[in-house]
């Protein structure tokens, strides 16, 4: 069946409407998770199951100054902006203009015009302009190329986090992080999400689960000339 726009406009959240074939629907605003999965994309996104973990494990807080490498379609950027709030700032490095433009459209469509996002059309492998930042969050193919730049950019105690799809990328990144002697508490995690069906007397895992999407590697910057302890 069909639902006309005029049938939705002006409705309150949770209100019921009926399609042309009599099917019942309920009106809700899209959550950030739903919007991220349905918004136009120029490239692959970081999925909500990983975004949620990134926000907590990277300890993204209101007022934080974040440097992001690889804005993509803006899924992670949206979550970072909401987490840092109006007093925080997100600076995103992106080498592809079409990605940056699509991400900006997606962000504006969900959040409206934002004033605390700066998008730089620059390769983050070549350096980070910002200093004394709280977090460096990467979604780039070769995050080890950013390690030295992140060390120079992060404040002591700041968190460096990278999202990559393969174990070989993780291995090389962790080796470089350890060689830098600039990080403590280096760790890598993977998030496996398994829904459950609860229907009457039936209680079982769903037939399909979202398993591997990527690896999250992070570490905390230590003060120079301090013995590393991980």
C-alpha positions in Angstrom: 0.0 0.0 0.0 0.9 3.7 -0.1 1.1 6.4 2.5 0.8 10.0 1.4 3.1 12.8 2.8 0.0 14.7 3.7 -1.1 11.8 5.9 2.1 12.2 8.0 2.7 16.0 8.1 1.4 17.5 11.3 1.0 14.2 13.1 2.4 13.7 16.6 5.0 11.0 17.4 3.4 7.7 18.2 0.2 8.6 16.3 -1.3 5.9 14.1 -2.0 6.2 10.3 -3.4 3.8 7.8 -2.0 2.9 4.3 -4.1 2.7 1.2 -4.5 -1.0 1.8 -5.6 -0.6 5.4 -2.2 -1.5 7.0 -1.5 0.2 10.3 1.6 2.3 10.8 2.9 4.6 13.6 4.6 7.9 13.1 8.0 8.5 14.7 11.0 10.6 14.1 14.0 8.6 12.8 16.6 7.8 15.5 20.2 8.6 14.7 20.8 4.9 14.1 17.9 4.6 11.7 18.9 7.8 9.8 22.5 6.6 9.5 21.5 3.4 7.9 19.1 5.0 5.4 20.8 8.3 4.5 22.5 8.7 1.1 26.1 7.4 1.0 29.1 8.0 -1.1 31.0 5.2 0.7 30.7 2.6 3.5 29.7 3.9 6.9 30.6 2.9 10.4 27.6 1.0 11.6 25.6 2.0 14.7 26.8 -1.0 16.7 30.4 0.2 16.3 29.6 3.9 16.7 28.0 3.4 20.1 31.1 1.6 21.3 33.4 4.3 19.9 31.6 7.0 21.8 32.0 5.2 25.1 35.5 3.7 24.7 36.9 6.9 23.3 35.1 8.7 26.2 33.6 11.4 24.0 32.3 14.1 26.3 30.4 17.4 26.1 32.9 20.2 25.2 35.5 17.9 23.8 37.7 18.9 20.8 37.8 16.1 18.3 39.9 15.6 15.2 38.3 13.1 12.8 40.1 11.5 9.9 37.8 10.4 7.1 34.3 11.9 7.3 32.9 9.5 4.8 29.1 9.9 4.6 28.9 11.5 8.1 27.5 8.7 10.2 30.2 8.8 12.9 30.5 12.6 12.6 26.8 12.9 13.5 27.3 10.9 16.7 30.4 12.9 17.6 28.7 16.2 17.2 25.8 15.1 19.4 28.2 13.8 22.0 30.4 16.9 22.2 27.5 19.3 22.2 27.4 23.0 21.3 30.5 23.7 23.4 32.6 21.1 21.7 34.1 21.0 18.3 34.7 18.4 15.6 37.3 19.0 12.9 37.0 16.4 10.0 39.8 15.8 7.5 38.6 14.3 4.1 40.4 14.1 0.8 37.4 13.5 -1.3 35.2 16.6 -2.0 32.2 14.5 -3.0 32.3 12.7 0.3 32.6 15.9 2.3 29.7 17.5 0.4 27.4 14.4 0.9 28.4 14.2 4.6 27.5 17.9 5.1 24.1 17.4 3.5 23.4 14.4 5.7 24.5 16.2 8.8 22.3 19.3 8.0 19.3 17.1 7.1 19.5 15.5 10.6 20.8 18.2 12.8 20.1 21.4 10.9 23.0 23.9 10.4 25.8 23.1 12.8 28.4 25.7 13.8 30.9 23.5 15.6 31.9 21.3 12.6 34.9 22.2 10.5 35.5 20.1 7.4 39.0 20.3 5.9 39.7 19.0 2.4 43.1 17.7 3.3 45.0 14.4 3.6 45.4 13.7 7.3 48.4 11.6 6.5 50.2 14.9 5.8 49.6 16.3 9.2 47.1 17.6 11.8 46.9 21.4 12.2 45.1 21.4 15.5 47.0 21.1 18.8 46.0 20.2 22.3 43.0 18.2 21.2 41.1 15.7 23.3 40.6 12.9 20.8 41.8 11.7 17.4 39.3 9.4 15.7 40.2 7.7 12.4 38.4 5.8 9.7 41.2 5.7 7.1 42.9 2.8 5.3 46.4 3.4 6.7 46.0 4.8 10.3 49.6 4.1 11.1 50.5 7.0 8.9 48.7 9.3 11.3 50.3 8.1 14.6 53.1 10.6 14.8 50.7 13.4 13.8 48.3 12.3 16.5 51.0 12.3 19.1 51.8 15.9 18.2 48.2 16.9 18.2 46.8 15.2 21.3 47.0 16.5 24.8 48.5 14.2 27.4 45.8 11.7 28.4 44.1 12.2 25.1 42.7 9.1 23.3 43.7 7.9 19.8 41.2 5.6 18.2 41.1 3.9 14.8 38.5 1.8 13.0 39.7 -0.6 10.3 38.2 -3.7 8.7 41.1 -6.2 8.7 43.3 -7.8 11.2 46.5 -7.1 9.2 45.7 -3.4 9.5 45.3 -3.8 13.2 48.7 -5.5 13.5 50.6 -2.8 11.6 48.8 0.0 13.5 49.5 -1.5 16.9 53.2 -2.1 16.0 53.6 1.5 15.1 51.7 2.7 18.2 54.1 0.7 20.4 57.2 1.8 18.5 56.2 5.4 19.1 56.4 4.8 22.9 53.7 7.5 23.1 50.7 5.4 24.2 49.5 3.4 27.1 46.6 1.0 27.4 46.7 0.0 23.8 43.8 -2.4 23.0 41.7 -3.8 20.1 38.1 -4.8 20.3 35.5 -6.2 17.9 31.7 -5.8 18.4 29.3 -8.7 17.6 25.6 -7.8 17.7 23.1 -10.6 18.0 19.3 -9.8 18.1 16.9 -12.1 19.8 13.3 -13.1 18.9 10.8 -13.0 21.7 7.4 -14.2 20.5 4.9 -16.0 22.8 6.7 -19.0 24.3 9.5 -18.8 21.7 12.7 -17.3 22.9 15.7 -17.7 20.6 18.5 -15.9 18.8 17.7 -14.4 15.5 18.7 -16.5 12.4 21.0 -13.7 11.3 23.4 -11.7 13.4 25.6 -8.7 12.5 29.1 -10.2 13.3 32.3 -8.7 12.0 32.2 -5.1 10.6 35.5 -3.8 11.8 38.2 -3.6 14.5 38.5 -0.7 17.0 42.0 0.0 18.3 42.7 2.7 20.8 45.3 4.0 23.2 46.0 6.9 25.5 48.8 9.4 25.0 51.3 9.5 27.8 53.6 12.3 28.8 56.9 12.4 26.9 59.9 10.6 28.5 57.6 8.5 30.7 58.0 4.7 30.8 55.2 3.1 28.9 53.0 0.8 30.9 50.4 -1.2 28.9 
